[in-house]
Amino acid sequence: MARSSVIGFVFALTGLSDGQMSAQDLRRPDLVQRADYQRVIDQWWPGFSILPRAGFEAQVQQGVQDGQRGSIIVGHFDFDQVVDFAALIVPPKTTRFKDVYNYYEGKVVVCLANPNGGRYKCESRAQHVAIPEEMILRVVPPGRYYCHNGEREVVTTIDSVGTASEKGGEFMVRTRNGRSQQCVDAD
């Protein structure tokens, strides 16, 4: 059975439609279809692609798992019950930094699914992506977190898009009004 048929079968069994996975299925890597998310990226940022597993440092590649951590993650990143995604994307060409190393003028993108169907609404921020990259995206589940920046505690009720590397970690806390604030949770 083709992979897309399996996913259709899973949705038929659970009674869920695309974009409405159960929390349990949400992070199953076998249900995260990179090509489906790439089509959304192609609409918003033509020429950009989701960083492949091979784009990460060797020791980082071992922990990459589509949907949970790496260059494509899925979660409930806003206050509806529809599955959203975030991705680390790169353009086709690299930039040279002072004849020392190459990097991509990449982006971290968050694409929020429309609960009524239709196009995703996407937002981005610039991100230098080294070759190979050591920073990964990660899903930060709802909970209580201590933020080192500002020495404060935050409570989240939805998933957050986070990054992690050997140097530390942070995530963006989305509020109901659509604004986000940074929380450095590891340094």
N, C-alpha and C positions, 0 to 999 in steps of 0.2 A: 504494500500500500504506500503510495507517495506521501511524503511528509505533510503536504498541505491537506491531503485527504485525512490523514491521522488527526490533524488539528481540527478539521471540520467535524470529524467523528467525535472528538473529545467535546467540542462545543455542543454537538447534538445530544450527547449523553448527559451533559450537565445542564442543558437548557440555557446556556449562556451564549451570547453572540460575540463577535469580534469586539475587542475593547472592553468586554465585561467579564473578565476571568475572575474566578473565585480567588480569595487571598491565598489559598493553598496552592493553586496552579500558577499564580501570578509570577513566581520566580523560578518555575521549572525551566531550565535551559532548553529542553527539547521543544518547548512551546514558543520560545522567542525566535521569531523569524527575522533575521538580520535584513534580508532582502526587502521585506515589507517596510521596515523602518527606513531603509535606504531610499525607497521610492518617495517617502515624505521629504527626506533630505534633498533629493533631486528637485523637488518642487520649490523648496524654499532657498536652497543654496546650490544652484546648478554647478557641477564640476567638483563639488566637495564629496568626500566619502567617509564613512565611518572607519576609524582607525582599526586595521586588522590586528588580530592577536600577535602576529609577527612584528608589529610596530612597537611592542613593549620590550623592556629589558628581559633577559632570559629568566631571571629569578621572579620577575613579576608575572610572566606568562603562566606560570604554574597555578597562580591564584585567580586568573581571569576566568570568569564564568558569565557568559551572556545572560543578561537579565538581572544579575546580582552585583557584579563588580567587573570592571574592565572599561570598555569603550561604549557599551550599550547597556543601559539599565532600565527597568520598568518598575512602575509603582503608581500609587495614587498621589500625585504631586500637587493636586488642588483639591477642592472640597466636594467634588462629585464622586461617584463610585465607578467612574470609567478609567480604564488603564491608560496612563500617560507614559512617555518615555523620555530619556535624556541620552545624549550621545556626545562622544568626543569625535569631532570631524576635522578633516584636513583637506586642503586644496591639492591639486595634482602636482604642484611644484614646490620645492623647498626654497628657503632663503638661507644665505650664508652669513654667519655672524663673525665679523673681523677675521676671516680666514682661519677660524678656530673650529667651528662645527656648523653643521646644517640643522635647520629646524623648520617646522611648518608654522605658518601664520594661521593656526587652527582656531576652533571655537568649541566651547561647551554649549550645547543647545538643549533646551527643555521644550518639548512639544506636548501640549495639553490637548487631549482628545475632546471633541465636541460631544456632549452627552446626547445630543439630538441627531448625531451622525454628521457626516460632512467632513470638511477639512480640519486638520489639526491647526491649532494656533501655536506658533513657535516663537521663542525668544532666544537670544544668544548673547554670549560675552566672549571677548577675544581670549585666546589661550595659546601661548607659545607651546608647541609640542616638539620636544627634543627627539632625536633619532639615536638610539631607541628611547622611548618614553618610560618614565618610572612612576608617573602619577596615574592613578586609576579613578574612575568614577565609582561611587558606591551608593547603595540605597541605605538611608538612615531611617529606621522605622520610627513610628510615633513613640514618644517617651519623654523622660525628663533628662536634660543634659546640662552640664556645667560648661559655660563658655569662658575660655581663658581671656579672650578679648573683651574687655568691659567687666570682667570678674562678675558674671551674672549667671543665673540659672534660667533655662528656657524649658517650656513644656510644649511639645508638638503633638498635634492630633492627627496629622497626616504624614506620609512618607516625605522625606526631604532628599534632595540631590546633594551628595557629598563628594569630596575628593579625599584621597589618601595617598601618602607617599612615605618614604623613609624619613622625610623631614617633618611630617605632621599631617593633620587632617582638619578639614573644615566642612561645613555644610551651610546651605541657605535655608533659613526658616521663612516659609511663605505665610503671610497673614491673609485673612479673609478679604481684605481690600486689594489683594494682588501684589502688594509690596513684599520685598524680601529683605531680610537682614542676615548678615554673616555671623556664624558661630564657629569659632576655632575651638575644636574639642580635643585636639592633640597637638602638641608642639614639641 
